[in-house]
């Protein structure tokens, strides 16, 4: 376990296994939240003080494990129900071990990691999911919608509703911010943003928010 220190004030800010830091995508210099606010890293363009590259975002706004914990608190599945994680990524966390859990993602390296925690993984484009209608009780879509162009995102929302029998849980950033490819994955780029009012018009209700960063929504379907 490696200790991590802020490159500006040198305060200890976390470890590799539990990151609470902002990071430059090139030199991996880390910054505490206070220093990020002072120098403008968060949601703004800035030259990294260490290597000079333009930092366009914070790569660890919220650890995905923490986000999945927040999402899991919004779900109350029965043991005989199924959950689809659409755009599951590689995060090594997925609750509800007694449910049948399926992860779907386009990036194969992520699925190789995710298969350790799920009952089944499927590699495919979210715009062309080879799944039958109403085939899952609960559909989860965490920090995925913003990676699609707006029109494709709208079609994805329709598809999620066609797949879910009981409810849909999704999260997305509150505002648009640029994100480059991460982990060698070209699909990590941000292409759109979805506002609270847009999703409310589609039947989603805000159930939780994280600071000024993201919102978690739920859509309850008629039985």
N, C-alpha and C positions, 0 to 999 in steps of 0.2 A: 504494500500500500504506500503510495508516494504522496508526500505532503506538498501542498501547493501554496504559493505566496503571491501576493499582488505585486506586479512589476513596478507600480508607482509608489505605494506606501510601505511595501514589504510586509504587510500584515498577513498572517496565515488565514487562508480563506477556504480550505477544504482539502479533499483528497481526490485521487483519480476515481475511486469507487463511488464517491458521493459528491459530485461536482456542485459547487455553489459559486461558480465563477463565470466571468466573461473571457472570451479567448480570441486571439487573433488567428485567422485561419491559415496563415502562412508560418509565423514563427512560434505559434502556440503560447505566446506570452499571456499570462492570466491577469485579470484585474478584478478587484472587489467591486461590489455594486456602488459604493460611495464614490470611488474614483471614476467609475464609468459615467456616473451622473455628472461629475465635475468636468470631464474632458469631452463628453458628448458622444460616447460610443453607442449608447442605446438608441436604436432607430435612426441614427444619424451617420453621416460619413465623417471619417476621421483618419488621419495618418497615425498608424500604430507607433507609439513612442520608441519601440524597440527596433523594428525593422523598416519602418517607413511605408509599408503597404497600406492602401486605403481599406480600412475596416468598415464594412457596410452593414454589419449586424452583430448581434451577440449570438454565439452558437449554442449557448446553454441558458436561454431565458428561463426555462424551468426544466429540470430533469424529467425525462419521459416517464421514468418509474413513478415519480410523484404525480404526474398528470394522470397516469393510468390508475393510481390509487384514488384520485379524485373522481374519475369516471366510474370506478367500481362501486363507489359509495352511492352512485345514482341508479344502480341496477339491483334488482332483488329477484334473481331468477330462481325457479324451482329446479330441483335436481334432475328432472327429466327434460329440461329445456335445452335448446341449442343457441349458441352465440356465434355470429359471424363478425370478425374483426376485419373490416374492409380497409386496406392500406395499412397493414399491421406493422410494417417496419421491422426492426430487429430488437426492440426493447425486451429485456429478459424478465418480463412481468406479465402475468395474465392470471387473474383470480378465478374463482369458481371451478375448482378441479373436478367437481362431480357433474358439471354440465358438459355437453359435447361442444368443443371449441374449435372453430375453423378460422385460420388466418389466410388472408389473400393479399398478395403484393406482386408488383411487376418485377421487382429487383431480386433476383435469385440469391445473391449473397445474404440478404436479410432473412429470407425464408430458411436458409440453412441454419441460421442461429435460432430462429423462432420455432422451428419444429421441435425443439427440446421442451417447449412449454405448451404446445397445443396438440390436439388429437389429430389434426389434419392441416396441411398447408397446400395452397393452390397458387401457382404462378400464372398471372394473367393481367391484362390491362383492365383497370376498373371500368373503362368505358365499354368493355365487351366481356362481361362476366358470364361464364358458362354455368349458370345456376338457374334452377327452376323457381318460379314465382312462389312466394310464401313458404320458402324452404327453411327459414330460421325464425325462432321466436323473437330473438333480440338481435339487432344489427348495430354495431359500434363502428364509428368512423372518426378516428382521432387525428387531428392536425393533418388532414389529407386534402380536404376540399380546395384549399388555397394553392395546391400544386397543379391544378387543372385550369385551362382557360375558362372564362365565365360560362360560355355556352355548354362546354363539356361538364362543368360543375353542376349546372342546372339539370342536365340529363342524369348525372350521377345521383342527385337527390331523388329524382323520379324512380331510378332503379332501386335505390335503397328501400324506398317505400314499397316497391313491388316484391321485394325479397322478405320483408319483415312481417311477421304475423301479429306481434304485440307492441313493440316499441323500437324507436331508433334513438341512439345517443350519439351526438357528434360534438366536436370542439373545433374551433377555428380562431385565429388571431383577431383581436379587435380592430386592428388597422393593418394596412399593407406595409411590409418592409421587405427589402431585397434580401434574397438568400441565394448564395451560389451553390453549385453541386457539392454535396457532402459525402464523405466515405467513398468517393469515386462514383457516386450515384447521380447521373444527370437528371433524374426525375425529382430531385430534392429542390429544384429551383421553384421559387414562388411566382405564380402567374396571375393571381387574382385575389380579391378580397371580398368577404361577405359581411354585410352589416346586420346588426340585430333586427332592424325593421324588415329587411329582406327575408330573413329566416322566419320571423314571426308571421309574415304574410303566407308562408308555406306551411304553417301549422306548428312550428317549433316554439317551445317556451324556454326562456333562460332559466336554468336551475342553479348555476354556480358561475362565479367569475374568479379570475386569479389576477389580483392587482389591476394593472392597466394593460394586461398582455393578451388574455384570451377569455373566451366565454364557452361554457358547456351548455348545450341545448338538449332537450328531450322532446320527442314527438310521440304521443300516445296514439295508437291506432285502434280503430273500432274492432271489437271482437266479432 
